[in-house]
């Protein structure tokens, strides 16, 4: 497994903010699927990047 990072939208008070999150997955597609499951569809910004 590798570590991927991406920006996601999270609720903050009356609006939303963007946070950097990291997740372990086997590919960028799997990482995006996991992040969408955690944060909701449409809340992942861009493609997850491999974190070194």
N, C-alpha and C positions, 0 to 999 in steps of 0.2 A: 504494500500500500504506500501511497505517496500523500503528501500534504498539499492541499490546494487552498487558495484564498480567493475571496471575492467580496465585493461590496453588496450589502443587502439593506433594504428599507425596513426599519423597525418603528413601531409606534412610540411617540414621545410626547406626552402631554396631549395637546389638542392637534398635533401634527405628526410628522414623521421625521426621522433623521436617518442618515446613512452610517452604517458601521462596517468595519472590516472584520470578517470572520474567516476562520480556517477550519478545514475539515479533512479527515483522512478518507481517501477514495482510490479506486484503481484507475480512473480516467477522468478527464474534465467533464465528460457527459454524466458520469456517475456522480461526480461532485455536485454538478448543477441540479440533478434530480434529488439528491439528498437535501441540498439547501432549499429547494422549492418545497419539499415535504416539511421541512422545519419552519420556514418563514412565509410560506404561501406562494402560490403561483403568481408570477409577475413582479415579485419583490427582489429577485436576484438581478443585479445590475452588471451586464457584460458577461464575459466568459470567465469561469474560474481559472486562475493562473497557478502554475506550479510554484510552490514556495521552497526555496533552497535553504 
